[in-house]
Amino acid sequence: MKKLLFFIVIFCLSIVQMIAANYYWVGGTGNWSDYASHWATTSGGSTFHTQAPTLNDNVFFNASSFTSGGAIVTVDVDANCASMDWTGTTNNPQFTGASARSLNIYGSLTLINEMNYNFMGTVNFKSPSFGNLITSSGKSYLNNVVFDGIGSWTLQDAMSIPGHVLYLVNGTLNTNNQDVTMLYFRSEYTSNRTLNLGSSTLTVNLGGSDAWRSNGTNFTVIPGTSKLVFPATWGGIYNYNAGINLYDVEFPSA
């Protein structure tokens, strides 16, 4: 029975790989949903996909995407993709979208310094696979960031969610010695969750005893030599059902 299930999973993954495609943004300013004008099948190409990217498709913004400054990419629908990569993009484009929209990423994310990140919606990392990387390049996330997949994600640089929430719903988040700033942290679930902190400093800015709120059931914290800092008055931890391991916790305003 186990062998049968294994082959079924491999078969399904093979089908997904066969139908996955690469999407290349061209034509400067436009809406995410406008596939016939902006999502080319090749870099700088003029042949376009027949639908917007799906969760199986990698999306690329590069040197052929924006030929002049001031271009704006607007997420006008709830957007899906496998990995998103802005490497090589020029002319400082803007990536934006309303708070009602969500960006669902089923792979890795690479932002760059030479872009303006003004997306106001929630970013959901939903990968079912391991080895995903997140590069934020100094950009702050302007709404909640949610990790909700059975896969894993490793930060390549600091992550800043200054006014919103980091949710760990499922899977493994490795902060990889990078610093993380958030308004507050939530992981109140019974799914398998792992938080590997290394030497990271996590700053949780909310005042109140549940700035960090977690269900210890099936929640593993690998503390390393990390530091968990609560700068606001009475900021603190509410963890229940099972214990978690932490290394250094600071309450400067207590």
N, C-alpha and C positions, 0 to 999 in steps of 0.2 A: 504493500500500500504506500509506504514511504517513497519507494522508487518511482511509483506511478505519479505521485504528487510532485516529485522533483522534476520529472520530465515534462509535466504539464506547465510548471513554472518556467522552465527553460524555453518551452515552445511559445508561451505567451510573451516572454521577453524578446524572443526572436522576431515575433510579429511586430512588437512595438518598435524595434530597431529598424525594421524594413519600412515602416510608414513614417518614421521620423525624418524631418527635413531641416535644412538650414535656411533661415530667413535673414536677409540683408536689407537694412533700411537705406533708402535712397530718396532723393527729391526734397530734402530740407524739411520745412515746417509741414506738419500734418497730424492726423489722428491715428492712433494705434489701429483702429478698426478698418482704416482705408487701405486694405491690402492691395487693391488694384493699382494704386498710385505709389505705394511706399515700400511694400515688402517684396523685394526682388529675390529671384532664385539664386543669383550669383552676386558677388560684390561689385557694385557699380553697374549692375545689369539692367536691362530693359524688359526682361521677361518676368512676369509677376505671378505670385502664388494666387490660388483661387479661393483662399480663405485666410483669416487672421491666424497667427500662430496658436498652436495647441500646446498642451502640457508636454508633448513629446518633441517639440521643435526648439532648436537653439536659435537665439536671435542675436544679431551682430549689428553694432553701430561702429563705423570705422571711417577712414579718411575719405571714402567715397560717399558718405552719407550726407555731409553738409558742406557745400561749396562756398558758403558765405556766412557771416556772423548773424546772430539774432534768431536762428532757427529754434522752433519749439516743437517738441514731440509731446502730444497730449494723450494721456490714457483716458479715453472717452468711454470705455467699457471695462468691465472686470477682465483684466488681462492675464493670460497664461503663457508660460514658456517653460522649456527645460532650463538651459543656462542662458544668462544674459551677459554679454561682453561688450564694453565700450572701448576696448583697447584700440589706440590709433586714431580716435576721433579728434577732429580739429574744429576750429572756429567757435568754441565755447557754446555748444547747444544747450538748450534748457529741456529738462525732462520734468513734466508736470502732470497733474491730474487732481480732481476734486477728492475731498475726504470720503465721499460716498463710494469711491472706486477702490478696488483691491488689486494688488499685483501678486500673483501666485507663481512662485518660482520652484520648479521641480528639479533643479540642478544647482549650479554655482552662480555667483554674482560677482561681476567685476565692474566697479565704477572707476572713474579716473578724475584727476585733479582738474582737467580742462573741460569740465562740464558744470552746469548749474542744476543741482538736484532740488526740485521744488514739488516733488510728488507728495500730496497731502494724504493719500490713502494708506491703508494697512498693507504691510509687506508680509506675505505668508510664505515661509520656506517649507515646502511640502514633499521633499524628496523621499522616495522609498529606497534609495541606494546610499552607500557609504562613500566617503571621500570628497564630498562637496566643499568648495572653498568660497569664502566671502571676503572681498576686498572693498572697503568703503571709501578709501582715499580721502579721508577727512570730511566726508559728507555726513550730516546729521539726518537721521530718519525722523520724519515729521508726523508720524502716527505710530501706532503699535507695531511691534515686530513679533511675529509668531512663528515658533518652530514646531511644526506639526507633521511629522512623517517618521517612518521607522528607520530612516537613514541617519547620516551624521554630517555635521558641518564644522569646519575649522576656520576660525578667524585668521586673516592674514595681516590685519592691522586693527587699530582701535575701532570700537563701535560706540556710537553716541545716539541715544534715544532720550534726549534731555527732558522732554515734556510728556513722555508717554511710557507705555508698559512693554517690558520684555516678558513674553509668555513662552514657557517651555511645556508643551503639551505632550510631546512624544519625541523619541529619538535621542541622539547624543549631540550635545553642543560642547565643542572644545574651544575655549577662549584662547588657547595657544600663547599664554603669557601676555596677551594684549589686554589693554584696559577697556572696561565697559562702563558706560554711564547711562543711567535710566531714571525715570521718575519712580517706578516701583516694579517689583518682580512678582510674577505669579506662576505657580506650578502645582495647582490643586487638582491633580488627576491621579488615576491608579494605573495608567499605562506605564510601560518601562521608559524611564527617563534617566539620562546621565549628564551631569554637568562636570566637565573636567577643567579645572581652573588654573593649573600651573602656578605661575607667579603673578597672575593678573591682579589688578586692583579693580574691584567692582564698587561703584559709587551709586547708592540708592538714595535719591533726593527727597522722597516723600516723608513728611512728618507723620508720626503715628506708629503704634506698636506693630502694625501689620504691613509696614512698607515692603517687607519680604514675607510672602505668604505661600506656604507649600505643604503638600501632603507627602509625608515621608514614605508612604507605601510605594514600593517599586521605584523609589527615587534615590539615585546614587550620586553623591557629591564627592568628587576626587579633589581634595582641597589644595594639594601641593603646598606651596608657601604663599598662597594668595592672601589678599586683604579685602575684607568686606567693610565698607565705610558708609555710615549713616550720618551725613552732616547736619540734617535738620533736627530740631528739638523733638525728642521722644521717638525718633525713628528707630525701628526695631524689627525683630523676627517673630513670626508666628508660624511654627512648624508643628504638625500634628500627626498622630497615628503611628509614626515610627521616627527614630532619630536620624539626623544627618550629621556628617562630619564637616567642620569648618576649621580653618587654621588661625586666622587673626581677624577679630571683629572689633571695629572702633566706633564709639559713640561720642564724637567730639563735643556735642552740645548737651549731652545728658547731665 
